[in-house]
């Protein structure tokens, strides 16, 4: 009896009714699509999280991490308009006393980040450098076919004390640019005695080179014993890794 009722109802719907019903079912599936599935499609393997909760349009990612960069717990959602041009774009935002926000995308035109602003604490440093935080101000970048295609904005970082004779933290900043297919950020301190150049390739491999100039011998000698190397006009150290 129930099967007969469904058959009669199905006949009564007609072709237009069936299309409407199918459309509503598809819309329901899209609206209720789990965020964790979309994150798996858009994000590279270096992106990890403790948990991903909620629907694709409004969810929560706990302890989001991009390689060595801990982003923290963020609210996240897929943006609708970029889908019209074949691009999956995810917006993330971390509220609180140290806010952070940005967009990550993949699809037509390449992969990249846009409208990134805020500070990421680095309790474990970055490679062999005691970098305590990495900041972004209006930062955007796009890689296409493994090459840096366009970039804009400022990158900042804070370097912890390098020893008893250099007790103060060092703040450096610089404008990002594309150079020989890589993302390059030449940073300088306010006094100009400390410089750091960060290079990132399309495969996620990065290199950072720190140079210190104008140091007296009694200050540079302990650093030379801890891994720094002598250079024209000063000393320096390099490190590398993968995002």
N, C-alpha and C positions, 0 to 999 in steps of 0.2 A: 504493500500500500504506500509506504514511504517512497520507494523507488518510483512508483507511478506518479506521485505528486511532484517529485523533482523533475521527471520527464515533461510533465504538463507545464510546469513553471518555465522550464528551459525553452519549450516551444513558444510560450507566450512572450518571452523576452524579445525575440526578433534579433536581426543582425546588429542594429544600432544599439540595442540594449546590451548585447553581449560585448560590443566594443567598449561601451561605457564602463561595464563591470570589469573588463580586463584592464582598462586604464586605471580604474580606482585601485585594483589589486596591485598593479605595478607601482602606482604612487605610494601605496601603503608600504610596499617592500622597500622603496627608496628612502622614505621618511624614517623607517625603523632599522635601516641598515646599520650594523654596529660600527662604531668609530674604529675599533681595532682592525677591522678588515681593510678600511681605507688607509689607515696608517701603514699597514703592511704593503699596500700597493704603491704608495707615494714615497715612503721613506726608504733610504738606503739601509744596508745591513748594519751600518755603524750606529743607527738609531735604536736605542733600547729604552724600556720603561718597566717599572715594577708592575703596573696594571694600567689598563685602558678601559674606561667605562663610558656608557652612554651611547646615544645615537650619533650618526655621522654629522648632523648639523649642530649638535651641542653636546659635548662630552667632557671628560676629564682624563688627563694623563698624569699618573703619579710617578714622580722621580724620573722624568724624561732626561735622557742623556744622549748627547751627540758625540760619539767617540770619547775624548778626554774631557769634554765640556759638560758639566752638570747644569742642566737648565732648571730642574726642580719640578714641582707639581704645577701644572698649568690647565686652564680651561682651553678647549680646542673645538674647532668646527670647520667643516668644508664650506668654502665660498661658492656661491651659486654662479655668478656671472662668468668667472674664468672657464667654467664648464662649456660655455657657448663657443669658445675658441679651442676646445680640445685640451684644456690644461686643468689638472687637478691641483687645487691650491688650498692649503690648510693654514688657518689662522690660529695662533697660540697666544695666550696672555697669562702672565703671572702677576697677581695683585699683591698688595701688602706694602711694607715700608721700602722694599727694593723692587719696584715693578719692572717687568720685562715683557716685550711684545714683539711679534714679527710674523711673517708669512713665509712658508716654504712651498715651492711648487715644482711640478714636473709635467712634461707633455710637449705640445707643439712649441718650438722655439728653444727647448733645452730645459735645464733644471737650475734652480737658484733660490735666493732669498730676497725679500723686499720689506721695506719699512721696519727694519730691525732697530730697536732702541732699548737700552737698559744695560745692566751689568750682570755678568756671570761670575760668581765667586769660584776660585780654583784652589781648594784646600790642598790638593796634591801637586800644585804647580803645573808647569807645562814642559814636558820633557825634562831636561836637566836644569831648567831655569826656575828660580823661585818666584814665579809669577802668581800673585795672590788674587787677581781679578782681571777680567777681560770685558771691556765695555764697547758699546756700539751707539752711534748717534746718526740716525737717518741712513743706515747702511743698507745697500742693495747690491746684489751681484747676480750675474747670469753666466752659466757655462753652456756652451753648445759644441757638440762633437768633441768633448774633452778639452776644449779651449776656453779660456776666459774671454767672453764676448763683450761684456759691459759691467761696470762697477761704479758705485758712488757711495759717498758717506765717509765718516770718520771712525777709526778704531782706536781704542785707548786701552792701556794696560798699566797695572801697578806692580812694580818689582819690589819684593821684600828686601830688607837689609842684607847686604852682601858680606857683612862681618862687623866686628867691633869698631873698626876704623871708618866704616861707612854705615852708621847706625840708622839713618833715615830711609824710609821707603822712597822709591823713585817712580814718578808718574811720567809716562810717555804717551804720545798720541801722534796720529798722522792720517793723511787722506789716502784712501785706497785707489789703486789703478790696475789696469791690465798691462802686462809686460811679457812679451814672448810666450803668450798663451797661458800665463799663470796670473793668479791674483797676487799682487804685491802691495804691501803696506810698509812704507818707510816711516818709522816713528822716531821722535826726538823728545828729549826732556826739555823743560823750560830753560835750563841753563845751557843746553846744547852739548854738554860733556858726555852724555849718554845717548846712544842711538841703538835702535833695534829694527831689523828688517825681517818681516814675516812674508814668506812665499808659500802659496797653496796651489797645487796642481789640480787638474780635473779628476784625477784618480783619488783625491783626498789626502795625498801625501803633502806634508808641510815641512818647512825648514824655518828656523829662527836663528838669527845671528845678532848677538849683543856685542857692542863695542864701547869701551870706556876710554876716554882721553883725558890728558892733563893731570893724571894722578901722580903724586910724589912717590918715590921708590918705596918708602915705608908702608904705603897703602897698597901699592900694586904687588909687592913681593908676596904677601900671604895669598893673594888671589891667584898668582902664578902657580903656587903650590897646590891649589885646590881645583885646577882644571883649566884655568884661563891660559891663553897663549899670547906671547909678545907679538905686537903688530906695529907697523909704522905709526908713530904718534900715540901709541897706547897699548891696550890689551883687549882681548876679545875671547868669546866662546860661542860655539854653535851647537844646536841640538835639532832633532827632527822626530817625526812621528807620522801617524795616520789618523785623520778624523774619521 
